[in-house]
Amino acid sequence: MRIWSIHPRYLDSQGLVALWREALLARAVLRGETQGYRHHPQLHRFRDHPSPRYAINAYLRGILDEAQSRGFTFDRSKPGPVRGAVGMIVSSGQVGHEWDHLLRKLKVRSPADFRRWRGVGIPEAHPLFTIEPGPIEPWERRRGGE
């Protein structure tokens, strides 16, 4: 599961669809509707939020907005309500880590998207997040030198 902190605009079609599904799974976990993925590290930041369900709903809305701008027909009824201020902070180190990870994926899976985005120095965050200086988030799992 990868709940990207970067803006969904940077994802290729395959990545955007996968993100939608993974965010819906994350919401099910946060609602206690599934036994799987309950301890997934990517969910820590949502669990730590004062309103985890509203935060994941806002996250889903950000994906839905991007999908609609591309002509995808994701189910508009899936994101639940968002009440109050649900913004979250993400570290610049986390965004950089994810950006490098995404570019490696795009280079193999979607070379045209890789060429389109490789010149971006600092990507925008998902609309839910505000970037603040800092290292890679402590919950991030790094494999093989990532």
C-alpha positions as CSV (number, residue, x, y, z in Angstrom):
1,M,0.0,0.0,0.0
2,R,1.3,3.4,-0.9
3,I,-0.7,6.4,0.2
4,W,1.2,9.1,-1.7
5,S,1.9,12.5,-0.1
6,I,2.6,13.9,-3.5
7,H,-0.1,15.4,-5.7
8,P,-2.0,12.7,-7.7
9,R,-1.4,14.7,-10.9
10,Y,2.0,13.1,-11.1
11,L,0.8,9.5,-11.1
12,D,0.3,7.7,-14.4
13,S,-3.1,6.1,-15.0
14,Q,-2.2,2.8,-13.4
15,G,-0.9,4.6,-10.4
16,L,-3.9,6.8,-10.0
17,V,-6.3,3.8,-10.1
18,A,-4.1,1.9,-7.6
19,L,-4.1,4.9,-5.3
20,W,-7.9,5.2,-5.4
21,R,-8.2,1.5,-4.5
22,E,-5.6,1.7,-1.8
23,A,-7.1,4.9,-0.2
24,L,-10.5,3.1,-0.1
25,L,-8.8,0.2,1.6
26,A,-7.2,2.6,4.1
27,R,-10.6,4.1,4.8
28,A,-12.0,0.7,5.5
29,V,-9.2,0.0,7.9
30,L,-9.7,3.3,9.7
31,R,-13.4,2.5,10.0
32,G,-12.7,-1.0,11.4
33,E,-14.3,-2.7,8.4
34,T,-11.5,-5.0,7.6
35,Q,-8.9,-7.1,9.4
36,G,-6.1,-6.7,6.8
37,Y,-3.6,-3.8,6.7
38,R,-4.5,-2.7,10.3
39,H,-0.9,-2.2,11.2
40,H,0.3,-0.7,7.9
41,P,2.8,2.1,8.5
42,Q,1.3,4.4,6.0
43,L,-1.8,4.6,8.2
44,H,0.0,6.1,11.2
45,R,-0.4,9.6,10.0
46,F,-4.1,9.2,9.5
47,R,-4.6,7.5,12.9
48,D,-2.6,10.3,14.5
49,H,-4.9,13.0,13.0
50,P,-7.6,14.3,15.4
51,S,-10.3,13.3,12.8
52,P,-8.9,10.3,11.0
53,R,-12.1,9.5,9.0
54,Y,-12.5,13.1,7.8
55,A,-8.8,13.2,6.9
56,I,-9.0,10.0,4.7
57,N,-12.2,11.3,3.2
58,A,-10.4,14.6,2.2
59,Y,-7.6,12.5,0.8
60,L,-10.0,10.5,-1.3
61,R,-11.6,13.8,-2.6
62,G,-8.2,14.9,-3.8
63,I,-7.8,11.8,-5.8
64,L,-11.3,12.0,-7.1
65,D,-10.7,15.6,-8.3
66,E,-7.6,14.5,-10.2
67,A,-9.4,11.5,-11.7
68,Q,-12.3,13.7,-12.8
69,S,-9.9,16.2,-14.4
70,R,-8.6,13.3,-16.5
71,G,-12.0,12.0,-17.5
72,F,-12.0,8.9,-15.2
73,T,-15.4,7.9,-13.8
74,F,-14.6,7.0,-10.2
75,D,-17.6,6.7,-7.9
76,R,-18.3,10.2,-6.6
77,S,-20.3,8.7,-3.7
78,K,-17.2,7.0,-2.2
79,P,-15.6,9.9,-0.3
80,G,-17.5,10.5,2.8
81,P,-18.0,13.8,4.6
82,V,-15.3,16.2,5.5
83,R,-15.9,18.5,8.4
84,G,-13.7,21.1,9.9
85,A,-10.0,21.7,9.2
86,V,-8.5,18.4,8.2
87,G,-5.1,19.5,6.8
88,M,-2.0,17.5,7.6
89,I,1.7,18.1,7.5
90,V,4.2,16.1,5.5
91,S,8.0,16.6,5.7
92,S,10.0,17.7,2.8
93,G,12.2,14.6,3.2
94,Q,9.1,12.4,2.8
95,V,8.0,14.2,-0.3
96,G,11.5,13.9,-1.7
97,H,11.7,10.2,-0.9
98,E,8.3,9.5,-2.5
99,W,9.2,11.6,-5.6
100,D,12.4,9.6,-6.1
101,H,10.4,6.4,-5.7
102,L,7.7,7.5,-8.2
103,L,10.2,8.6,-10.8
104,R,11.9,5.1,-10.6
105,K,8.4,3.5,-11.1
106,L,7.5,5.8,-14.0
107,K,10.8,5.3,-15.8
108,V,10.0,1.6,-16.2
109,R,6.2,1.6,-16.3
110,S,5.4,4.9,-18.1
111,P,8.4,6.4,-19.9
112,A,6.3,9.3,-21.3
113,D,5.2,10.3,-17.8
114,F,8.7,10.0,-16.6
115,R,10.0,12.4,-19.3
116,R,7.1,14.8,-18.5
117,W,7.9,14.9,-14.7
118,R,11.6,14.3,-14.3
119,G,12.5,18.0,-14.5
120,V,10.2,18.9,-11.5
121,G,12.5,19.8,-8.7
122,I,10.1,19.9,-5.8
123,P,6.7,18.3,-6.5
124,E,3.5,19.6,-5.1
125,A,1.9,17.7,-2.2
126,H,-1.6,16.1,-2.3
127,P,-4.1,18.9,-1.5
128,L,-4.5,17.5,2.0
129,F,-0.9,18.1,2.9
130,T,1.3,21.1,3.7
131,I,5.0,20.5,3.2
132,E,7.3,21.5,6.1
133,P,11.0,21.0,6.3
134,G,12.1,17.7,7.8
135,P,13.4,14.2,7.3
136,I,11.7,11.1,5.9
137,E,8.8,10.3,8.1
138,P,9.6,7.7,10.9
139,W,6.8,5.4,9.7
140,E,8.2,5.1,6.2
141,R,9.6,1.7,5.3
142,R,12.8,1.8,3.3
143,R,13.9,-1.2,1.4
144,G,17.2,-2.0,-0.3
145,G,18.8,1.4,0.2
146,E,15.7,3.5,-0.6
